[in-house]
Amino acid sequence: MRIGILGAGMIGGTVGRLWAEAGHEVSFGVRHPERLHSMLSGLGGKATAGSALDAVAGADVVLAAIPFRAWPGVAAEIAAALGDKVLFDATVPDPPRDGAFGDAALAREDGVAFAVAPLLPRAKLVRAFSTVMWTTLQSQAHRAGDWVGIPLAGDDEKAVALAARLVSDAGFDPVVVGPLSQARRFDPGTAVFDSGMSGPQVRAALGLM
Ligand SMILES: NC(=O)c1ccc[n+]([C@@H]2O[C@H](COP(=O)([O-])OP(=O)(O)OC[C@H]3O[C@@H](n4cnc5c(N)ncnc54)[C@H](OP(=O)(O)O)[C@@H]3O)[C@@H](O)[C@H]2O)c1
């Protein structure tokens, strides 16, 4: 699968490596692709880097792993190329770093997802990879025993199924929580956020068993 990743930092770079190792074609979209030279060398030519627009245009599916405050600008840049493609959103507001846009998202009763969704209304949005620290992604992929759980929520069933497959390919346990309205159940401040829970523990905490 051709996967575009917006951002190649702690989350984007880590998940991108896991997907490249699983055999996917990964393309990172960043403002400074020239800075990724050594990282791409480490991936043995299994990934490329360019602009955000390049990454989206050539992708079957896109993962957003950019600072939350960057959303308005990045969304405007990619909206036409993204169209109705599947978009996995790992972004999380981190106050005060993400400014008024981040604060407003955290204050929403319907959840952080609904601060992003209106920016790209045609995209098939799935919240994914938003709850797990990058160090956990880096060290716990494909571990022995119960895999770490990654909650997923989205309104398009096929997009959620694709997210579940790609979470498994990365070495984690996909936990389908429900439509996008349910994503607030794993937003910052909830029991499962940044908890390192296994898949069964996430299901139990969310009453999905
Ligand atoms: N770190 C974690 O453990 C963790 C866990 C869960 C969720 N998250 C969320 O995931 C997202 C990414 O976090 P991260 O820790 O991976 O961040 P990071 O290490 O700072 O990486 C951010 C990436 O976004 C790129 N980028 C693209 N457009 C940008 C813009 N307009 N402004 C700034 N950077 C831009 C940066 O590359 P260029 O500067 O070259 O553009 C960089 O590759 C955040 O929303 C964060 O809250 C993080």
The ligand as a Gaussian input file, in Angstrom:
#p B3LYP/6-31G(d) Opt

LIG

0 1
 N        5.238000      12.255000      20.526000
 C        4.275000      11.402000      20.973000
 O        4.552000      10.471000      21.765000
 C        2.844000      11.562000      20.499000
 C        1.892000      10.598000      20.879000
 C        0.584000      10.686000      20.381000
 C        0.236000      11.738000      19.526000
 N        1.174000      12.676000      19.196000
 C        0.778000      13.767000      18.295000
 O        1.325000      13.483000      17.012000
 C        1.663000      14.702000      16.342000
 C        3.142000      14.651000      15.961000
 O        3.888000      14.569000      17.157000
 P        5.464000      14.294000      17.120000
 O        5.856000      14.109000      18.535000
 O        5.790000      13.266000      16.111000
 O        6.000000      15.723000      16.607000
 P        7.453000      16.105000      16.065000
 O        8.431000      15.062000      16.473000
 O        7.679000      17.519000      16.474000
 O        7.297000      16.032000      14.473000
 C        6.478000      16.926000      13.774000
 C        6.684000      16.696000      12.297000
 O        5.738000      17.500000      11.589000
 C        6.422000      18.131000      10.507000
 N        5.654000      19.309000      10.084000
 C        4.918000      19.401000       8.942000
 N        4.320000      20.566000       8.853000
 C        4.651000      21.252000       9.956000
 C        4.325000      22.548000      10.406000
 N        3.542000      23.368000       9.695000
 N        4.815000      22.939000      11.585000
 C        5.633000      22.125000      12.294000
 N        5.994000      20.858000      11.902000
 C        5.500000      20.446000      10.735000
 C        7.830000      18.344000      11.014000
 O        8.784000      18.398000       9.946000
 P        9.219000      19.784000       9.272000
 O        9.580000      20.692000      10.397000
 O       10.318000      19.430000       8.337000
 O        7.984000      20.234000       8.530000
 C        8.058000      17.058000      11.794000
 O        8.522000      16.031000      10.937000
 C        1.329000      15.820000      17.324000
 O        0.044000      16.339000      17.032000
 C        1.329000      15.126000      18.678000
 O        0.494000      15.774000      19.642000
 C        2.466000      12.604000      19.644000

